[in-house]
Amino acid sequence: MPHSPDSPLTAMPEAAPVSPGPRNPYVRLFATPGARAFTAGNLIARLPMGMFSVSAVMMIAGSRGSYALAGAVTATGLAVTALVAPWTARLVDRHGQARIAVPATAIAALGSLALLLCVRHDAPDWTLFAAYAATATTPNTGGMSRARWAHLHKDDPATLHTANSFEQAADELCFMLGPVLAAFLCTALFPEAGTLTGAVLLLTGVLLFAAQRATEPPVAPRSRARSPLRVPGMPPLLAAFLATGAVFGSMEVVTIAFADDRGHRAAAGTVLALQAAGSCVAGLLYGSLRPAGHPRARLLLCVAAMAALMSLPLLAATITGSLLAVAASLLPAGMATAPTMVTGMTLVQRRIPVDRLNEGMSLAVTALLGGIACGSAAGGWAVERFGAAAGYAVPVAAAALALLITAAGTTKAPLS
C-alpha cells in the first residue's frame, strides 16, 4: 500500500532544454538539473512506506496473537492519516515543502517509536491505536516529488507523463522492497526492527529531500479557487481511489496471514513484493509509451484489467492452497495497478486548479490511504472468520467496486 504537490505560479526557473539526442524518455527526464538529487532523497523517504504496515502487522500479531487487532491498528493509523494529510498538504502549499515536511516527519517518527515501545512493554491495546495514529503527520513525499516534476515540466505533457509513470514505478519499487526488508528485519533480528528501521529511513530521506531547495516549487499565492472536492469529476475519481486502496490493504493482510497459515511467515514480504514487481515493470513500460485517447477512457480500461487480474490470487489460493501458486499469481495481478494509478493522477492534475494542485493530489492519496485502511480491516476480519484462502475474495470485491465506480463516473465526468 501499499503503499501519498505544490504548483508553480511565480518566478519559476525554466527547465533545462532537452536535446533530441537521447530517445529513452527516462534519460531525458533525469537530464533535468537537480532531478537525481531530490529523487535519491525521496526514494529513501518512500521506502518505509512499504515497510510500516507489514512491520506493524508482524510486530503486533506476533506479540498479541491477533491479526484482527493488527489489521485494526494499521487501519486506524491510515484512517487518521487520511484525515490529516490534506491539512498537511495545505500547509505545504502555503509555507513550502521544506518548512513543513521536516517537522511533520519528526512527529511521525516519534509516533512509530511510541508504537514500538508500547508493543515491547506490553502496553494496553488502546495505546497501540493512539501511537500508530500519531504517525498520521507523515508527509506525502511522493506527492511532493510529483510537484517538483510538475514545476519543472509544466509545459511539456510528454515528459510529465514519463515523470508520473516513474513516480508510480518508484512507489511500487518501494512497496516491492519494503515488505521484504520489513519481513527480514522482523524475523531475523527482533519483531520491532522493521518499525525502528523505517522511522530512521523516513527521517533521513526527508532531510535529504528537503535540502534540495533549487528544485522546490515556489509557494503559490492564495486564491479563491474552489475546493478540489467541489471540482466536477473529482468525487467519483476519489471514490475509485478509495476502492483501489482497499484492494492493496486487503491483499497485504490476507497474504501475510496466508503465508503464516502455511508456516512461511518470513516469506510474506517476498510474496507481496511480486505484486509490486509486476506493477513496477508495468509502470515503467507505460511511461515509455505515448498512450492515445482521453485519460478517462484509459482509466476505465485499466480498472477493468485490474478487476479481472485480481481474481488470480483467489483462484490460486482456493484451488491449490499453495503459497507458491499464490506468489506466481500476484506477479500478473499487479500489472494493472500502476497504469491505473498513473492515469488517475493524470486526471487529477488536469482537473484541479493549479494553485490547489498539492491539496488535490493529497486528497487522491488520502482516498487511497482510506481505502487501504478499510481493506486492512476487512481483510483481517475475513481471515479470522472464513480463513486466509477465502480472504482473497476481499481484494476481488474491492476491485469490482472500483470498476463500477469508474464506469459510473465515466458517463458523468466532464471532458477535462
Rosetta blueprint (number, residue, H / E / L):
1 M L
2 P L
3 H L
4 S L
5 P L
6 D L
7 S L
8 P L
9 L L
10 T L
11 A L
12 M L
13 P L
14 E L
15 A L
16 A L
17 P L
18 V L
19 S L
20 P L
21 G L
22 P L
23 R L
24 N L
25 P H
26 Y H
27 V H
28 R H
29 L H
30 F L
31 A L
32 T L
33 P L
34 G L
35 A H
36 R H
37 A H
38 F H
39 T H
40 A H
41 G H
42 N H
43 L H
44 I H
45 A H
46 R H
47 L H
48 P H
49 M H
50 G H
51 M L
52 F H
53 S H
54 V H
55 S H
56 A H
57 V H
58 M H
59 M H
60 I H
61 A H
62 G H
63 S H
64 R H
65 G L
66 S L
67 Y H
68 A H
69 L H
70 A H
71 G H
72 A H
73 V H
74 T H
75 A H
76 T H
77 G H
78 L H
79 A H
80 V H
81 T H
82 A H
83 L H
84 V H
85 A H
86 P H
87 W H
88 T H
89 A H
90 R H
91 L H
92 V H
93 D H
94 R H
95 H H
96 G L
97 Q H
98 A H
99 R H
100 I H
101 A H
102 V H
103 P H
104 A H
105 T H
106 A H
107 I H
108 A H
109 A H
110 L H
111 G H
112 S H
113 L H
114 A H
115 L H
116 L H
117 L H
118 C H
119 V H
120 R H
121 H L
122 D L
123 A L
124 P L
125 D H
126 W H
127 T H
128 L H
129 F H
130 A H
131 A H
132 Y H
133 A H
134 A H
135 T H
136 A H
137 T H
138 T L
139 P L
140 N L
141 T H
142 G H
143 G H
144 M H
145 S H
146 R H
147 A H
148 R H
149 W H
150 A H
151 H H
152 L H
153 H L
154 K L
155 D L
156 D L
157 P H
158 A H
159 T H
160 L H
161 H H
162 T H
163 A H
164 N H
165 S H
166 F H
167 E H
168 Q H
169 A H
170 A H
171 D H
172 E H
173 L H
174 C H
175 F H
176 M H
177 L H
178 G H
179 P H
180 V H
181 L H
182 A H
183 A H
184 F H
185 L H
186 C H
187 T H
188 A H
189 L L
190 F L
191 P L
192 E L
193 A H
194 G H
195 T H
196 L H
197 T H
198 G H
199 A H
200 V H
201 L H
202 L H
203 L H
204 T H
205 G H
206 V H
207 L H
208 L H
209 F H
210 A H
211 A L
212 Q L
213 R H
214 A H
215 T H
216 E L
217 P L
218 P L
219 V L
220 A L
221 P L
222 R L
223 S L
224 R L
225 A L
226 R L
227 S L
228 P H
229 L H
230 R H
231 V L
232 P L
233 G L
234 M H
235 P H
236 P H
237 L H
238 L H
239 A H
240 A H
241 F H
242 L H
243 A H
244 T H
245 G H
246 A H
247 V H
248 F H
249 G H
250 S H
251 M H
252 E H
253 V H
254 V H
255 T H
256 I H
257 A H
258 F H
259 A H
260 D H
261 D H
262 R L
263 G L
264 H L
265 R H
266 A H
267 A H
268 A H
269 G H
270 T H
271 V H
272 L H
273 A H
274 L H
275 Q H
276 A H
277 A H
278 G H
279 S H
280 C H
281 V H
282 A H
283 G H
284 L H
285 L H
286 Y H
287 G H
288 S H
289 L L
290 R L
291 P L
292 A L
293 G L
294 H L
295 P H
296 R H
297 A H
298 R H
299 L H
300 L H
301 L H
302 C H
303 V H
304 A H
305 A H
306 M H
307 A H
308 A H
309 L H
310 M L
311 S H
312 L H
313 P H
314 L H
315 L H
316 A H
317 A H
318 T H
319 I H
320 T H
321 G L
322 S L
323 L H
324 L H
325 A H
326 V H
327 A H
328 A H
329 S H
330 L H
331 L H
332 P H
333 A H
334 G H
335 M H
336 A H
337 T H
338 A H
339 P H
340 T H
341 M H
342 V H
343 T H
344 G H
345 M H
346 T H
347 L H
348 V H
349 Q H
350 R H
351 R H
352 I L
353 P L
354 V H
355 D H
356 R H
357 L H
358 N H
359 E H
360 G H
361 M H
362 S H
363 L H
364 A H
365 V H
366 T H
367 A H
368 L H
369 L H
370 G H
371 G H
372 I H
373 A H
374 C H
375 G H
376 S H
377 A H
378 A H
379 G H
380 G H
381 W H
382 A H
383 V H
384 E H
385 R H
386 F H
387 G L
388 A H
389 A H
390 A H
391 G H
392 Y L
393 A H
394 V H
395 P H
396 V H
397 A H
398 A H
399 A H
400 A H
401 L H
402 A H
403 L H
404 L H
405 I H
406 T H
407 A H
408 A H
409 G H
410 T H
411 T L
412 K L
413 A L
414 P L
415 L L
416 S L
